Amino acid sequence: MNDPIADMLTRIRNASLVGKESVLVPDSRLKRDILKVILAKGYIDGFKSEKETPGYLTVKLSTKKMEKIERVSKPGCRVYTKKREIPSVLQGMGMVVISTSRGVMTGSEAKKQGLGGEIICKIY
């Protein structure tokens, strides 16, 4: 697997489209940070580490449907943005997840703090 973040996003998207309640994703610190941001916006209901499946997180999906969740920055082609050029998704109806020097956050939070960074994904 070349891009574990894209794999996580694809698992969440596919499980959401078929109406599953939860999905297993491999665990990492960056994935936990991304899931915290997605959880804060209500696109998932929670996530936790299970004892039965060490090394994996169980992500509980929300009834709030994600129309699209797409990876922007890829391992072969990183996409960075300045604080003034952070894109808005569907005129504020969606969100951009950005990895900054102060951690992973939404695009609107990064604008407020005056930070740019790597655009991880777009969700709407």
Buried (B, 14 or more C-beta within 10 A) or exposed (E): EEBBBBBBBBBBBEBBEEEBEBBBBBBBEEBEBBBBBBBEBEBBBEBEEEEEEEEBBBBBBBEEEBEEBEBBBEEEEEEEBEBEEBEEBEEEEBBBBBBBEEBBBBBBBBBEEEBBBBBBBBBB
